[in-house]
Amino acid sequence: MKKTLSCLISLGLICMSTAVLADMKPAVVYDMGGKFDKSFNEGVWNGVKKFSDETGIKVMEFEVTNETQREQAIRRMAERGATVVLGVGFAQADAIAKVSAEFPATKFSIIDVGWLDGANLRQYVFKEHEGSYIVGVAAAKASKTGKVGFVGGMDIPLISKFACGYVGGVKSVNKTATVFQNMTGSTPSAWNDPAKGAEITQSQIDRGADVVYHAAGGTGSGVIRAAADAGKLAIGVDSNQNGMAPGSVLTSMLKRVDVAAYETFMDVKNGSFSSGIRVLGLAEGGVDWALDKNNAALVNADMKAAVEAAKKDIIAGKVKVHDFTSDSKCPY
């Protein structure tokens, strides 16, 4: 720690010693798909960039390209003197748990994990079901066929959490609506297969779906393109994907992983970092829907009012959105 002296003269000389952080070395390990995946990783990158732009502090980065690199990359960052290491995604849980235990003086943070222990570890989890519910309301309002779709990435409980919340939102508007659901695969490659995403989307459209929501990482670019090519609507996820096909993306379910990244690094810089689990939902600004010039013509007053009313009721506790991960069931 470097010290700076702040001196105040008032009836004598009073010198106050103020400690400031020196040589802060933040690091981030992105997961499969790369930091410019237009989805989850890129959302994190937006938070990292905001931190660097505001502070001038460079962030060490690594983009995982295969599963074996996760633990190695996290450990390498710690060995290089990183003061805080941010892991992106639940797939890094085992690696960050192991490395954080080996480097107790280093701070660690991870997104989409909430079951680890560690005095030097912060974990972020999101209420994706709440965000998915409100875009489900929008989908039901936009649908002319009463049939909508959902395309997930890897078939895991987290993605079923998105799907179930979406169904709840759709059914809150139209109880008789049909929601087609398909997962892309059961391995990590499911996050980065646009061709498969397009194929699944087209099959749902062939069955009558006119709005398709994805929670599929990089695979989602295929979902969006297939919907646009067919003259139907897509719903993006994680980052604001409205601009990927202007006029064809109804909205995007924003999962504010950028907030988690920015907050982690800024808290370390300010000396206010704490361990534990942070849960971010609608009330905390952790999830939301995206409105901008790219989808302005698609969102009418009735739809906007319905979505905003749903948000208000969820935040107030009047509407309880079921969390699939709580019991592995979807009651809608």
N, C-alpha and C positions, 0 to 999 in steps of 0.2 A: 504494500500500500504506500502510495506517495502521500505526503502531507502538504497542505497549503495553509498558510497563516493568514487569518483575517484579523486585522487590528482595528480597534475602535478606541478613539480618544474621547473620553468623557469623564472629567474629574480625575484624570489619570490615564495611563495606558493599559488597556485590557486586550490581551491577545487570545484569540480563540483558535484552537486547532481543529481543522475540519478534514476528516479523512475522505478521500475520493478514490474511486476505482481507477486503477492503472492497468494498462495492458489487458483489457477485457478481450477475450478471444472466443466469440460465439461460433458454434458450428451447427450445421444441419445435415442430416442424412436423408435424402429423398428416397422414395421407394420406386418400385417398378413403374415404368411409364415415363420417367423423366420429369424435370421441373416445369417443362412447357407442355404438359399433357392436356391443357385446356380444361382441366378438371381439378382433382384433389391436390396433387402435387403443386400445380400452378397457384392454387389458392394459398398454400403455405408460402410459396415464393413471393407472392404479393405482400404478405406480412413481413417477410425477411427484407424485401426491398424497401418497404416503408421504414423499417428500423434503420437500415443502412443510410437511406437518404436523409433521415432526420438527425442522425448522430455522427455520420461519417465513419462509423465503425464497420470494417469489412467482416463479412461472415464467411467462414470456411464452408465449402459445400462438397457433397459427394452424391452422385446419382447411381443408385443401385441398378444393375442390369441383370443380375441373377441372384437367386436366393442365398447362395453361399457367401455373398459379400457383406451381408448386413452386420454381423458381429465384428468382422474384420474392420469394416469402415468405422463403426462406432468406437472400437478400441483404438484405432489409429488416430482419431480425432482427440481422444483423451490423452494419448501418448504425446501428441504434438502440442499439448499444453492448453487445450480448449478449456475455458472456464465454465462453459455450459454447452451441452450437446442436446440438440432436439432431434428426436426420431419421428419419422412420419409414417403412421399407420400401425395397425394391430400386428402386422406380420413381424415387426421389429421388437415385439414384447420380450421374447426370450433373450434376445441379444442385449437389449438395454438393461434388463434385470441383472444379467450376469456381469456386464461391464460396469454398471453403476455400483455394484457391490465391490468391485476391484479398485475403484477410484472414488473413495468416500469424500475426498476433498473437492471433487468436481460435481457440478450441478447437472442434472439430466431432466429432460422433459419429453413426454411422448403423447402423441395424439391418437385417439380412438382406443385407449387402454384405460381400464379403471380397476384392475384386480391385483396390481403389484404392490409390493412393500418396499420402502426405502426412504431413509431420512433425507436423502439428497435427490429425491425423484418426485417430479410433478407429473400428474396425469390429467389429460383432458378427455372428457366424453361429451357427446352432444345428444340432444333430444331430436334425432333425425325424424322420429315418428311425428313430431309436432309440425316440422317443416313440410313433411310429405303430406300431412293431412290438409294443409292449406292449399297446396298446389293440386291436391285431389279435388278440392272445392272448385278451383279454377277449371280443371279438366272437365268436370261434370257440367259446369256452366257453358263451356265452349262446345261440348260434344253435341252433334246433331243426330247421331245414331244411337246414343245411349250405350255405346260400347267404347271402352278405352283400354289402353294397354300399359303394361309395366315390363321393362327389360332390366333384369339385374345382372351384375357381373358374376363374381364367384358365389356359389350357393352356400352361404354361411348365414348364421342368425342375424348378424348386423344388417345384411341386405334385406332379409325378410322383415326387419324392423322398418325399413323404408317402405317396403311393399304394403305391409299391413296398415301403416299410417295413411298411405295413399288411398287404399280401399276405404278406410274409414271416412276420409274426406269426400270421396266420390259418393258413397252411400248416404252421407248426410244430406246431400242435395237430391240424389235420385236413388231411392231404395231399390229400384228394379234394374239399375245399371249393371252391365256385365263388365268385369275387369279381367282381361287376359293377363296371365303372369308367366314369364319364362326367365330362367336363369341361363347365363351364357355357358357356364361350365363349372367344374369342381376343382380346378387347379388355378394357380395365380395367373396363368395365361389368359384367363377369362377377362382380366382387366384391360387387355390390350389386343382386342380382336374386332376391329371395326367391321370387317366383312361378315362375321358371324352376327354382330349386332344388327347390321342391315338386313340380313336374312331373316332373323327373328322378327324384326319390326315389320317387314313385308308380309310375313305370315299372319301377324296380328291384324294388319290392315286388310288382308284378304278375307279375314273373318268379320270385318266390319268396324274395327277400331279406327277412330279418326283423331285421337289424341294418344300419344305414347310417351310415357315418362320413363327415363332411364336412371339407374343408379349403378353405373357400370364402368366408371373410370374412362380410360381411353377408348374402350369399346363403344362408348356413347356417341362418338363422332359418327359412327356408322348408323346409329339409330336416328340421329338428327338428319343426316343426309338422306336416308331412305324415306323418312317422313316428308321431308321437303320435296323430294323428287316425285312423291305420290300425291302431292297437293294436300297433305294432312299436316297436323301439328305435332310438334315434339315438346317435351319439357326437359330442360337441362338440369344439371345437379352440381353441387359443390361450388364451383365458380359461376359467375354470370355468363352463360353460354348463349344468351339471346342473339349476340352478334354473329354466331357461327352460321346462321341461316336467317337473316333478318326477314320478318314477316311470316316465318314458319315455326319459330320457337315461341310458344305461348308465354312461357316464363321459365325461370330457373329456380330450383330450390337451393337457396344459398346456405351453405354450411360454412360458417365463418372460421375456418381453420387459419385464416390470415390473422384473426384476432389472437388465437392461441400462440402463434409464432411471435407476433409483435409483442404481446404481453410477456411472454417468457423472457425474451431478450431484454426488454425494457426494465422488467423487475430486477433482473440480475444487475443491470447497469445502475439502477437506483438503489440497490441494496435492500430490496423488499421481496426478494424471491422466497417462496415458501413451498414446502412439499405438500403432498396430499392430492386429492381428486377434485377437479373443478368440472362442474356440470353446466353446460350452456344450452339453453333452450330459447323459446320465443321471448320469455320475460327478460332473459339476460342478453338478448340480441345475438344469440349464437346461431340461430336459424331464421330464415325469412324467405320472401319471394322477391324476384327481381323485376323492376319496372324501369324501362328506359325507352329511348326513341325507337329501338328495334322491335319492340312489341306493343308500342302505344296503340296502334290501330287494332290490335287483337283483344285488348282489354277494355270492355265497355263499362259503363257506370255500375250496372247491376252486378257484374262479376267482381269488380273492385270492392263494392260494398259488402258482398257476401264473404269475400276473403278477409277483409278487414274486421268484419263482425266475428268470424271464426277465430281470428287471432285474439281479439279482445276477450272472447269467452274462454279460450284456452288459458290465457294469462290470468284471468280472474278465477279460474278453477271451475267455471260452469260446465266446461267440456273437458272430459278426461280422455285423452288419446291413449289407446292401449299400446303398451310397449311389448312387442313380440318377444324380446329377450328376457322378459320377466317370467314367462311361463311356456315359451315355445308354442303359443297359440295365437290365432287371430280371430276374434269373435265377430267380425263384421261380415 
